[in-house]
Amino acid sequence: MNLLLGRDQKSAAFFSLVPLRIGSGVIFHLRAELELDEEEWRLLETYKFSRAILTGSDPIDDLKKAFRPALLLGFIVFVFLSFILSVWSAIPLSMLVTLVMTFVYFKTMREQIIVSDLLNGGRTFLCDSIVELIHKEAFLEWAGEYLRQVLESAKHWHDREIIPIRPLDKEAAKLLIRKASRA
């Protein structure tokens, strides 16, 4: 398994639609893709790992983050179209823009990473700073290593494993029991 990372930066013009920005600055793009060999693909398909979540996030929070800029854009479209068209024509068009842009922003800004995101062309992450880019790279490297070890352990899931459990001394046993009762 190989993790392919591609970096790019683009100067944001005075206005950029995705992500919605007003003002100039640099947006860093990190493209991540996993390259698998035949055995890894076979394991991935056998155990349906492509739907596995590498990092979770609350989809409601991600949707809220996506809805806010989409709503702002929908309002701007409404104001603009209400001058050109009638108010009654501007309402459904601005609602459509809000819904479509919510979907676009959600796909762009969501924090959740699914294995399938990193397959077949990969996924692009937008970062506001080099520090954020480096953090995202480090996380993706860890996630790739984690997935690789899960695939490796999947080769041996049908095996029987013996794990010896040794008795603890009296104080360590009490401590373990106390910790277990709190959990």
Backbone as a chain_set.jsonl record, in Angstrom:
{"seq": "MNLLLGRDQKSAAFFSLVPLRIGSGVIFHLRAELELDEEEWRLLETYKFSRAILTGSDPIDDLKKAFRPALLLGFIVFVFLSFILSVWSAIPLSMLVTLVMTFVYFKTMREQIIVSDLLNGGRTFLCDSIVELIHKEAFLEWAGEYLRQVLESAKHWHDREIIPIRPLDKEAAKLLIRKASRA", "coords": {"N": [[0.851, -1.17, 0.0], [0.501, 2.18, -0.823], [0.631, 5.587, 0.029], [-0.334, 8.303, -1.694], [0.488, 11.607, -1.961], [-0.353, 14.792, -3.005], [0.518, 18.134, -3.37], [-0.625, 21.48, -3.56], [-0.995, 24.96, -4.163], [-3.098, 27.749, -4.221], [-3.581, 31.052, -5.074], [-5.994, 32.909, -3.595], [-8.416, 34.775, -5.187], [-9.968, 38.011, -5.072], [-12.477, 37.136, -4.496], [-13.763, 33.941, -3.824], [-15.596, 31.065, -4.649], [-15.762, 28.346, -3.777], [-13.806, 27.275, -1.272], [-16.198, 29.48, 0.217], [-15.019, 32.633, 0.173], [-14.052, 35.88, 0.997], [-11.862, 38.295, 0.111], [-8.275, 38.269, -0.183], [-5.752, 35.679, -0.245], [-4.005, 32.612, 0.481], [-4.87, 29.369, -0.517], [-4.389, 26.117, 0.396], [-4.053, 23.037, -1.219], [-4.485, 19.656, -0.699], [-4.032, 16.622, -2.035], [-4.984, 13.349, -1.613], [-4.429, 9.916, -2.002], [-4.888, 6.405, -1.955], [-2.876, 3.739, -2.923], [-3.235, 0.498, -3.832], [-2.162, -2.963, -3.719], [-2.898, -6.07, -5.501], [-3.645, -8.08, -3.626], [-4.343, -6.552, -1.398], [-6.509, -5.129, -2.46], [-8.26, -7.274, -2.822], [-8.714, -8.132, -0.161], [-9.871, -5.785, 0.8], [-12.248, -5.685, -0.666], [-13.402, -8.161, 0.038], [-13.932, -7.938, 2.804], [-15.377, -5.626, 2.82], [-14.191, -3.124, 3.37], [-14.081, -0.678, 2.132], [-16.142, 0.959, 2.852], [-15.53, 1.652, 5.381], [-14.964, 3.865, 8.106], [-12.404, 6.093, 8.48], [-11.835, 8.366, 9.943], [-14.076, 9.832, 12.061], [-16.785, 12.162, 12.106], [-19.208, 14.491, 13.251], [-21.996, 14.381, 11.326], [-24.071, 16.215, 11.365], [-22.931, 18.542, 12.442], [-21.059, 19.004, 10.405], [-22.84, 19.487, 8.331], [-24.083, 21.804, 9.253], [-21.892, 23.562, 9.166], [-21.563, 23.634, 6.427], [-23.983, 24.649, 5.575], [-24.156, 27.319, 6.421], [-22.369, 29.112, 4.817], [-23.606, 28.546, 2.383], [-26.188, 29.454, 2.756], [-25.706, 32.191, 3.038], [-24.759, 32.73, 0.456], [-27.056, 32.034, -0.984], [-28.783, 34.041, -0.067], [-27.515, 36.317, -1.129], [-27.837, 35.756, -3.854], [-30.621, 35.825, -3.92], [-31.158, 38.58, -3.34], [-29.889, 39.787, -5.524], [-31.286, 38.599, -7.722], [-33.881, 39.414, -7.16], [-33.905, 42.051, -7.92], [-33.588, 41.853, -10.647], [-35.448, 39.912, -11.561], [-38.794, 39.022, -10.545], [-39.727, 39.055, -7.029], [-40.984, 36.698, -6.33], [-40.029, 34.929, -8.193], [-37.37, 34.92, -7.561], [-37.193, 33.724, -5.056], [-37.564, 30.761, -5.208], [-35.344, 30.166, -6.845], [-33.158, 31.121, -5.367], [-33.393, 29.459, -3.168], [-32.854, 27.009, -4.378], [-30.182, 27.425, -5.151], [-29.078, 27.643, -2.593], [-29.524, 25.036, -1.565], [-28.086, 23.417, -3.416], [-25.488, 24.467, -3.13], [-25.086, 23.931, -0.434], [-24.78, 21.169, -0.509], [-22.44, 21.043, -2.111], [-20.566, 22.447, -0.493], [-20.668, 20.802, 1.765], [-19.573, 18.364, 0.811], [-17.016, 19.285, 0.274], [-16.029, 20.363, 2.699], [-16.382, 18.531, 4.753], [-15.353, 16.667, 7.606], [-15.2, 13.974, 8.019], [-13.591, 11.009, 6.991], [-13.715, 8.507, 4.718], [-12.747, 5.246, 3.73], [-13.182, 4.758, 0.995], [-13.035, 7.333, -0.013], [-10.361, 7.767, -0.411], [-9.634, 6.11, -2.413], [-9.509, 5.226, -5.918], [-8.803, 7.692, -7.379], [-8.752, 9.454, -5.259], [-9.012, 12.065, -2.742], [-9.442, 15.561, -2.338], [-8.252, 17.856, -0.021], [-8.908, 20.935, 1.489], [-6.886, 23.401, 2.855], [-6.226, 25.97, 5.204], [-3.764, 26.876, 6.048], [-0.198, 26.234, 6.076], [0.505, 24.834, 8.321], [-1.904, 23.543, 9.016], [-2.07, 21.943, 6.736], [0.18, 20.269, 7.076], [-0.558, 18.946, 9.426], [-2.817, 17.569, 8.476], [-1.615, 15.934, 6.55], [0.017, 14.34, 8.232], [-1.951, 13.074, 9.719], [-3.268, 11.637, 7.687], [-1.224, 9.944, 6.894], [-0.933, 8.408, 9.232], [-3.511, 7.249, 9.229], [-3.394, 5.736, 6.892], [-1.378, 3.903, 7.595], [-2.674, 2.638, 9.713], [-4.914, 1.497, 8.394], [-3.524, -0.238, 6.729], [-2.473, -2.057, 8.587], [-4.848, -3.106, 9.595], [-5.795, -4.417, 7.316], [-3.745, -6.279, 7.078], [-4.115, -7.764, 9.424], [-6.552, -8.834, 8.771], [-5.972, -10.921, 7.127], [-5.558, -13.001, 8.824], [-7.833, -13.515, 10.315], [-9.367, -15.774, 10.457], [-7.903, -17.495, 11.93], [-7.124, -19.113, 15.066], [-6.448, -17.638, 18.151], [-4.364, -17.551, 20.965], [-4.422, -16.002, 23.981], [-2.716, -15.445, 26.756], [-3.818, -14.892, 30.072], [-2.671, -13.58, 32.841], [-2.64, -13.896, 36.409], [-3.051, -11.074, 38.568], [-1.271, -9.257, 41.142], [-2.565, -8.674, 44.486], [-3.128, -5.858, 45.027], [-2.95, -4.676, 42.462], [-5.009, -6.047, 41.204], [-7.254, -5.111, 42.631], [-7.179, -2.403, 41.871], [-7.596, -2.629, 39.108], [-10.205, -3.693, 39.102], [-11.622, -1.561, 40.262], [-11.248, 0.44, 38.303], [-12.582, -0.772, 36.152], [-15.193, -0.847, 37.103], [-15.936, 1.815, 37.052], [-16.064, 2.42, 34.401]], "CA": [[0.0, 0.0, 0.0], [1.211, 3.453, -0.87], [-0.159, 6.802, 0.167], [0.132, 9.309, -2.637], [0.099, 12.948, -1.545], [-0.037, 15.868, -3.934], [0.3, 19.436, -2.75], [-0.759, 22.605, -4.475], [-1.514, 26.15, -3.507], [-3.7, 28.68, -5.165], [-3.88, 32.358, -4.5], [-7.414, 33.223, -3.677], [-8.68, 36.094, -5.731], [-10.744, 38.801, -4.118], [-13.655, 36.348, -4.139], [-13.755, 32.557, -4.284], [-16.877, 30.441, -4.341], [-15.543, 27.133, -2.976], [-14.727, 27.646, -0.209], [-16.661, 30.869, 0.127], [-14.061, 33.534, 0.794], [-13.991, 37.249, 0.506], [-10.527, 38.761, 0.455], [-7.238, 37.454, -0.802], [-5.012, 34.773, 0.617], [-3.594, 31.383, -0.182], [-5.572, 28.153, -0.126], [-3.543, 24.962, 0.119], [-4.798, 21.851, -1.633], [-3.786, 18.4, -0.44], [-4.7, 15.505, -2.714], [-4.546, 12.094, -1.004], [-4.954, 8.712, -2.652], [-4.244, 5.149, -1.57], [-2.552, 2.832, -4.022], [-3.242, -0.84, -3.248], [-1.812, -4.076, -4.6], [-4.033, -6.974, -5.754], [-4.062, -8.75, -2.388], [-5.013, -5.555, -0.567], [-7.824, -4.902, -3.073], [-9.085, -8.454, -2.552], [-9.118, -8.044, 1.238], [-10.754, -4.633, 0.916], [-13.552, -6.064, -1.207], [-13.944, -9.289, 0.796], [-14.436, -7.49, 4.092], [-16.106, -4.374, 2.603], [-13.5, -2.045, 4.075], [-14.176, 0.603, 1.436], [-17.139, 1.773, 3.558], [-15.054, 1.893, 6.743], [-14.678, 5.266, 8.43], [-11.073, 6.273, 9.063], [-12.022, 9.367, 10.984], [-15.474, 10.212, 12.122], [-17.173, 13.51, 12.508], [-20.652, 14.59, 13.375], [-22.51, 14.886, 10.051], [-24.918, 17.391, 11.604], [-22.015, 19.683, 12.541], [-20.532, 19.257, 9.059], [-23.93, 20.071, 7.55], [-24.236, 23.192, 9.725], [-20.77, 24.332, 8.61], [-21.785, 23.78, 4.99], [-25.203, 25.409, 5.331], [-23.971, 28.753, 6.684], [-21.952, 29.869, 3.628], [-24.585, 28.346, 1.315], [-27.299, 30.356, 3.051], [-25.238, 33.532, 2.687], [-24.74, 32.798, -1.003], [-28.46, 32.038, -1.41], [-29.318, 35.373, 0.211], [-26.942, 37.232, -2.124], [-28.526, 35.446, -5.113], [-31.993, 36.333, -3.783], [-31.146, 40.041, -3.474], [-29.529, 40.099, -6.911], [-32.368, 38.203, -8.624], [-35.11, 40.169, -6.891], [-33.833, 43.282, -8.707], [-33.698, 41.512, -12.067], [-36.723, 39.216, -11.73], [-39.706, 39.33, -9.442], [-39.372, 38.439, -5.751], [-41.524, 35.337, -6.325], [-39.123, 34.106, -9.012], [-36.068, 34.879, -6.894], [-37.241, 32.836, -3.88], [-37.199, 29.358, -5.49], [-33.99, 30.08, -7.403], [-32.189, 31.273, -4.28], [-33.472, 28.232, -2.374], [-32.14, 25.983, -5.142], [-28.755, 27.72, -5.01], [-28.712, 27.298, -1.214], [-29.478, 23.567, -1.439], [-26.972, 22.881, -4.212], [-24.218, 24.88, -2.534], [-24.931, 23.193, 0.819], [-24.203, 19.875, -0.892], [-21.059, 21.274, -2.574], [-19.744, 22.77, 0.673], [-20.608, 19.619, 2.626], [-18.598, 17.44, 0.228], [-15.697, 19.909, 0.327], [-15.588, 20.732, 4.036], [-16.634, 17.518, 5.786], [-14.174, 16.151, 8.294], [-15.208, 12.518, 7.981], [-12.832, 10.405, 5.902], [-14.086, 7.117, 4.477], [-11.693, 4.603, 2.923], [-13.483, 4.948, -0.432], [-12.603, 8.684, -0.4], [-8.937, 7.749, -0.758], [-9.449, 5.16, -3.513], [-10.007, 5.634, -7.242], [-8.626, 9.108, -7.648], [-8.466, 10.148, -4.012], [-9.817, 13.194, -2.271], [-8.717, 16.807, -2.131], [-8.55, 18.557, 1.223], [-8.533, 22.346, 1.449], [-6.274, 23.813, 4.12], [-6.018, 27.414, 5.283], [-2.374, 27.213, 6.345], [0.759, 25.137, 5.928], [0.423, 24.052, 9.557], [-3.057, 22.665, 8.85], [-1.696, 20.99, 5.697], [1.095, 19.296, 7.673], [-1.367, 18.124, 10.342], [-3.662, 16.685, 7.67], [-0.701, 14.926, 5.989], [0.403, 13.415, 9.302], [-3.114, 12.248, 10.037], [-3.5, 10.71, 6.575], [-0.176, 8.927, 6.97], [-1.331, 7.507, 10.316], [-4.7, 6.506, 8.8], [-2.929, 4.741, 5.93], [-0.694, 2.845, 8.348], [-3.717, 1.939, 10.462], [-5.657, 0.67, 7.445], [-2.618, -1.31, 6.286], [-2.399, -3.071, 9.646], [-6.147, -3.777, 9.636], [-5.797, -5.355, 6.187], [-2.81, -7.36, 7.422], [-4.756, -8.632, 10.42], [-7.673, -9.515, 8.117], [-5.455, -12.173, 6.546], [-5.484, -14.029, 9.863], [-9.022, -13.485, 11.143], [-9.921, -17.118, 10.615], [-7.029, -18.241, 12.844], [-7.426, -19.081, 16.498], [-5.35, -16.988, 18.85], [-4.337, -17.808, 22.401], [-3.915, -14.85, 24.719], [-2.654, -15.819, 28.175], [-4.186, -13.865, 31.031], [-1.987, -13.93, 34.073], [-3.236, -13.26, 37.588], [-2.361, -9.901, 39.094], [-1.152, -9.27, 42.604], [-3.778, -8.235, 45.167], [-3.367, -4.421, 44.848], [-3.192, -4.413, 41.041], [-6.338, -6.59, 40.915], [-8.224, -4.167, 43.178], [-7.138, -1.219, 41.021], [-8.24, -2.995, 37.843], [-11.642, -3.837, 39.366], [-12.156, -0.214, 40.455], [-11.292, 1.098, 36.987], [-13.605, -1.423, 35.337], [-16.537, -0.501, 37.613], [-16.203, 3.216, 36.666], [-16.276, 2.5, 32.954]], "C": [[0.893, 1.228, 0.0], [0.21, 4.583, -0.681], [0.452, 7.835, -0.757], [-0.408, 10.667, -2.2], [0.544, 13.947, -2.595], [-0.4, 17.192, -3.299], [0.221, 20.51, -3.823], [-1.231, 23.798, -3.655], [-2.048, 27.066, -4.585], [-3.951, 29.974, -4.431], [-5.359, 32.61, -4.685], [-7.54, 34.631, -4.235], [-9.458, 36.882, -4.68], [-11.957, 38.007, -3.628], [-13.477, 34.928, -4.646], [-15.02, 31.877, -3.785], [-16.731, 29.21, -3.464], [-14.099, 27.12, -2.526], [-15.074, 29.118, -0.321], [-15.715, 31.77, 0.904], [-14.175, 34.901, 0.154], [-12.669, 37.809, 1.01], [-9.493, 37.826, -0.129], [-6.547, 36.583, 0.232], [-4.664, 33.527, -0.17], [-4.42, 30.234, 0.378], [-4.686, 26.991, -0.551], [-4.429, 23.76, -0.182], [-3.919, 20.628, -1.371], [-4.601, 17.284, -1.064], [-4.121, 14.217, -2.15], [-5.226, 10.931, -1.695], [-4.174, 7.503, -2.142], [-4.066, 4.289, -2.806], [-2.384, 1.441, -3.411], [-2.755, -1.877, -4.244], [-3.023, -5.004, -4.712], [-4.55, -7.631, -4.485], [-4.817, -7.779, -1.483], [-6.403, -5.229, -1.116], [-8.765, -6.06, -2.755], [-9.593, -8.429, -1.108], [-10.115, -6.906, 1.459], [-12.162, -4.977, 0.44], [-14.191, -7.187, -0.415], [-14.605, -8.816, 2.08], [-15.147, -6.135, 4.036], [-15.51, -3.2, 3.407], [-13.659, -0.695, 3.386], [-15.199, 1.52, 2.097], [-16.704, 2.11, 4.986], [-14.696, 3.368, 6.929], [-13.311, 5.338, 9.098], [-11.096, 7.319, 10.163], [-13.464, 9.829, 10.922], [-15.647, 11.673, 12.457], [-18.689, 13.495, 12.609], [-21.211, 15.164, 12.076], [-23.408, 16.106, 10.218], [-24.054, 18.646, 11.73], [-21.435, 20.036, 11.173], [-21.589, 19.921, 8.18], [-24.182, 21.526, 7.961], [-23.14, 24.076, 9.154], [-20.963, 24.588, 7.122], [-22.979, 24.687, 4.7], [-24.997, 26.909, 5.487], [-23.477, 29.524, 5.454], [-22.938, 29.708, 2.47], [-25.785, 29.275, 1.513], [-26.931, 31.795, 2.7], [-25.247, 33.722, 1.169], [-26.163, 32.829, -1.557], [-29.111, 33.389, -1.187], [-28.81, 36.392, -0.807], [-27.62, 37.022, -3.481], [-29.956, 35.981, -5.075], [-32.044, 37.848, -3.995], [-30.87, 40.431, -4.919], [-30.688, 39.788, -7.864], [-33.664, 38.961, -8.377], [-35.101, 41.519, -7.607], [-34.046, 42.999, -10.189], [-35.056, 40.886, -12.376], [-37.676, 39.683, -10.636], [-39.232, 38.616, -8.174], [-39.811, 36.975, -5.748], [-40.699, 34.404, -7.217], [-37.776, 33.933, -8.324], [-36.054, 33.891, -5.731], [-36.883, 31.395, -4.237], [-35.788, 29.206, -6.056], [-32.935, 30.217, -6.311], [-32.219, 30.061, -3.356], [-32.733, 27.093, -3.061], [-30.63, 26.177, -5.032], [-28.273, 27.334, -3.613], [-28.588, 25.789, -1.048], [-28.283, 22.973, -2.19], [-25.637, 23.232, -3.564], [-24.007, 24.246, -1.157], [-24.303, 21.842, 0.535], [-22.743, 20.027, -1.306], [-20.143, 21.555, -1.389], [-19.604, 21.573, 1.614], [-19.563, 18.639, 2.106], [-17.178, 17.98, 0.339], [-15.169, 20.028, 1.749], [-15.734, 19.632, 5.081], [-15.332, 16.95, 6.33], [-14.078, 14.635, 8.212], [-14.43, 12.02, 6.76], [-13.193, 8.93, 5.852], [-13.009, 6.529, 3.573], [-11.937, 4.845, 1.44], [-13.109, 6.346, -0.925], [-11.174, 8.67, -0.938], [-8.622, 6.762, -1.877], [-9.922, 5.796, -4.819], [-9.953, 7.138, -7.484], [-8.395, 9.954, -6.42], [-9.412, 11.284, -3.702], [-8.91, 14.397, -2.052], [-9.212, 17.462, -0.847], [-8.085, 19.994, 1.066], [-8.024, 22.746, 2.825], [-6.008, 25.309, 4.068], [-4.567, 27.802, 5.512], [-1.486, 25.992, 6.117], [0.713, 24.25, 7.159], [-0.739, 23.065, 9.464], [-2.764, 21.586, 7.807], [-0.796, 19.894, 6.272], [0.355, 18.381, 8.65], [-2.211, 17.12, 9.567], [-2.809, 15.586, 7.032], [-0.333, 13.881, 7.031], [-0.763, 12.505, 9.662], [-3.364, 11.219, 8.938], [-2.456, 9.604, 6.543], [-0.506, 7.911, 8.064], [-2.52, 6.642, 9.887], [-4.336, 5.433, 7.781], [-2.228, 3.579, 6.612], [-1.694, 1.999, 9.126], [-4.489, 0.986, 9.545], [-4.8, -0.494, 6.959], [-2.548, -2.419, 7.324], [-3.732, -3.806, 9.806], [-6.241, -4.796, 8.499], [-4.885, -6.545, 6.466], [-3.44, -8.312, 8.429], [-5.942, -9.383, 9.819], [-7.233, -10.824, 7.465], [-5.557, -13.321, 7.545], [-6.73, -14.074, 10.749], [-9.619, -14.871, 11.363], [-9.077, -17.975, 11.559], [-7.546, -18.146, 14.272], [-6.203, -18.53, 17.212], [-5.481, -17.286, 20.344], [-3.681, -16.61, 23.074], [-3.894, -15.228, 26.197], [-3.011, -14.626, 29.059], [-3.644, -14.302, 32.384], [-2.665, -13.255, 35.257], [-2.383, -12.083, 38.053], [-2.175, -10.051, 40.596], [-2.38, -8.582, 43.195], [-4.106, -6.759, 44.904], [-3.678, -4.078, 43.389], [-4.577, -4.92, 40.639], [-7.425, -5.645, 41.418], [-8.323, -2.922, 42.292], [-7.847, -1.478, 39.691], [-9.749, -3.103, 38.013], [-12.288, -2.47, 39.558], [-12.29, 0.542, 39.12], [-12.406, 0.527, 36.133], [-15.004, -1.03, 35.797], [-16.91, 0.934, 37.265], [-16.546, 3.333, 35.194], [-17.615, 2.018, 32.522]], "O": [[1.892, 1.303, 0.715], [-0.915, 4.527, -1.176], [1.621, 8.196, -0.616], [-1.619, 10.851, -2.084], [1.7, 13.938, -3.02], [-1.493, 17.354, -2.756], [0.905, 20.454, -4.845], [-1.801, 23.637, -2.576], [-1.524, 27.142, -5.696], [-4.466, 29.988, -3.313], [-5.894, 32.53, -5.791], [-6.85, 35.553, -3.8], [-9.582, 36.45, -3.534], [-12.408, 38.18, -2.496], [-13.077, 34.732, -5.794], [-15.454, 32.085, -2.652], [-17.488, 29.037, -2.509], [-13.218, 26.96, -3.371], [-14.318, 29.903, -0.893], [-15.619, 31.686, 2.128], [-14.365, 35.044, -1.054], [-12.399, 37.792, 2.211], [-9.816, 36.707, -0.526], [-6.746, 36.745, 1.436], [-4.994, 33.41, -1.35], [-4.64, 30.138, 1.585], [-4.283, 26.894, -1.71], [-5.417, 23.503, 0.506], [-2.758, 20.584, -1.777], [-5.737, 17.034, -0.659], [-2.909, 14.007, -2.198], [-6.431, 10.95, -1.944], [-2.964, 7.571, -1.928], [-4.977, 4.132, -3.62], [-1.505, 1.225, -2.577], [-2.906, -1.711, -5.454], [-4.056, -4.755, -4.09], [-5.761, -7.73, -4.286], [-5.82, -8.149, -0.871], [-7.357, -5.071, -0.355], [-9.938, -5.843, -2.452], [-10.773, -8.68, -0.862], [-11.08, -7.049, 2.21], [-13.149, -4.6, 1.073], [-15.405, -7.176, -0.209], [-15.712, -9.243, 2.407], [-15.48, -5.562, 5.073], [-16.226, -2.412, 4.024], [-13.396, 0.337, 4.002], [-15.133, 2.737, 1.924], [-17.435, 2.781, 5.715], [-14.191, 4.02, 6.015], [-13.084, 4.728, 10.143], [-10.444, 7.162, 11.195], [-13.988, 10.169, 9.861], [-14.762, 12.32, 13.016], [-19.354, 12.588, 12.108], [-20.933, 16.318, 11.75], [-23.499, 16.939, 9.316], [-24.402, 19.695, 11.189], [-21.329, 21.21, 10.818], [-21.278, 20.806, 7.384], [-24.461, 22.375, 7.115], [-23.401, 25.194, 8.71], [-20.571, 25.639, 6.614], [-22.989, 25.408, 3.702], [-25.604, 27.693, 4.757], [-24.109, 30.509, 5.073], [-23.096, 30.624, 1.663], [-26.327, 29.814, 0.548], [-27.74, 32.529, 2.134], [-25.693, 34.754, 0.668], [-26.443, 33.57, -2.499], [-29.902, 33.843, -2.013], [-29.573, 37.228, -1.291], [-27.941, 37.987, -4.175], [-30.449, 36.523, -6.064], [-32.884, 38.34, -4.749], [-31.539, 41.304, -5.473], [-31.034, 40.611, -8.713], [-34.463, 39.132, -9.298], [-36.163, 42.081, -7.875], [-34.622, 43.82, -10.904], [-35.728, 41.279, -13.329], [-37.385, 40.625, -9.9], [-38.43, 37.684, -8.242], [-39.102, 36.112, -5.23], [-40.69, 33.194, -6.992], [-37.119, 32.906, -8.49], [-35.02, 33.286, -5.447], [-35.972, 30.839, -3.623], [-35.111, 28.217, -5.771], [-31.929, 29.507, -6.328], [-31.184, 29.671, -2.816], [-32.06, 26.3, -2.402], [-29.887, 25.214, -4.843], [-27.192, 26.765, -3.461], [-27.626, 25.317, -0.442], [-27.562, 22.13, -1.656], [-24.753, 22.381, -3.463], [-22.864, 24.042, -0.749], [-23.397, 21.413, 1.249], [-21.898, 19.23, -0.899], [-19.065, 20.97, -1.286], [-18.54, 21.359, 2.193], [-18.75, 18.137, 2.881], [-16.233, 17.205, 0.484], [-13.979, 19.816, 1.983], [-15.248, 19.791, 6.2], [-14.351, 16.781, 5.606], [-12.987, 14.076, 8.325], [-14.586, 12.534, 5.652], [-13.001, 8.198, 6.823], [-12.429, 7.235, 2.748], [-10.991, 5.111, 0.699], [-12.887, 6.536, -2.12], [-10.822, 9.463, -1.811], [-7.46, 6.599, -2.248], [-10.649, 6.788, -4.809], [-10.975, 7.765, -7.763], [-7.887, 11.07, -6.528], [-10.466, 11.436, -4.32], [-7.76, 14.26, -1.635], [-10.413, 17.604, -0.618], [-6.989, 20.243, 0.564], [-8.661, 22.46, 3.839], [-5.618, 25.849, 3.033], [-4.171, 28.927, 5.209], [-1.97, 24.868, 5.985], [0.865, 23.034, 7.049], [-0.585, 21.888, 9.791], [-3.168, 20.436, 7.979], [-0.996, 18.715, 5.98], [0.614, 17.178, 8.694], [-2.31, 15.956, 9.955], [-3.232, 14.431, 6.978], [-0.365, 12.681, 6.756], [-0.581, 11.308, 9.882], [-3.641, 10.055, 9.229], [-2.765, 8.461, 6.205], [-0.379, 6.704, 7.857], [-2.538, 5.439, 10.15], [-4.905, 4.341, 7.8], [-2.446, 2.419, 6.264], [-1.564, 0.776, 9.184], [-4.69, -0.182, 9.877], [-5.296, -1.609, 6.797], [-2.562, -3.599, 6.972], [-3.747, -4.997, 10.118], [-6.716, -5.914, 8.704], [-5.216, -7.682, 6.129], [-3.312, -9.529, 8.3], [-6.302, -10.456, 10.304], [-8.045, -11.731, 7.276], [-5.633, -14.484, 7.15], [-6.671, -14.63, 11.846], [-10.303, -15.102, 12.36], [-9.496, -19.067, 11.943], [-8.292, -17.235, 14.633], [-5.069, -18.907, 16.915], [-6.578, -17.27, 20.901], [-2.541, -16.254, 22.775], [-4.95, -15.32, 26.825], [-2.566, -13.503, 28.823], [-4.112, -15.273, 32.979], [-3.205, -12.157, 35.12], [-1.157, -12.101, 37.943], [-2.837, -10.866, 41.239], [-3.154, -7.968, 42.46], [-5.252, -6.438, 44.588], [-4.572, -3.276, 43.117], [-5.249, -4.292, 39.821], [-8.407, -5.401, 40.717], [-9.42, -2.447, 42.0], [-8.608, -0.638, 39.212], [-10.498, -2.648, 37.149], [-13.393, -2.24, 39.066], [-13.303, 1.188, 38.852], [-13.107, 1.277, 35.454], [-15.909, -0.893, 34.973], [-18.098, 1.249, 37.188], [-17.251, 4.258, 34.792], [-17.921, 2.031, 31.33]]}, "num_chains": 1, "name": "protein.A"}
